[in-house]
């Protein structure tokens, strides 16, 4: 069973950048599709980006060309580089690990990102 711990959230001004990190432990990292999701107040949790073991990525249309997801398979880390941040990006960001065999999801505890002047 994989465990996930996010870090890197905080307060940033509109137009600024932030990098989130997710550390995975307890599982075979290469057997997981890793992803970032976010949930804003009063809204459903939504996909931000995912990355497979072969570095194939998928992004929500709202973040394409501004956010970059990456993974370090040796260190069991996943990153989300967020650039040109907008106030509507304010949300709790969750790291996700989807086991490729069963498609079971595991979630981190979340990290708050607030974009405000």
C-alpha positions, 0 to 999 in steps of 0.5 A, a space after each residue: 500500500 503506497 502512502 503519499 505526502 504532499 508539500 509546497 503549498 502556500 500563498 502566492 500572488 497572481 502571476 506567480 509560481 509555485 512547485 508542489 512535491 509529492 513523496 511516495 513510499 510503501 509501494 512499487 512506484 513504477 506500478 502507479 500512474 501519478 497525478 495531481 487533483 484539486 478541490 476548491 471550496 464548494 466544488 468537486 475534486 477535479 483532475 489537474 494532471 497525470 503522468 505515467 511511468 513512461 512520462 506520458 502526461 495529461 493535463 486539464 485544459 485550464 492548466 495546459 501550457 502553464 503547469 508541468 507535471 514530472 516524476 523522479 522514479 528513482 526518488 519516488 517523487 512527483 512534482 507539479 510546477 505551477 506558473 502564471 497562477 490565477 486566483 481560480 487556482 486556489 484550492 486544496 491540491 491532492 497527490 494521487 496514485 492509481 495502481 495500474 493493475 486494479 486502478 485503485 486510487 490512493 490519496 495524500 492529505 492535500 496541500 493548500 494553494 492560495 492565489 491572492 494579492 
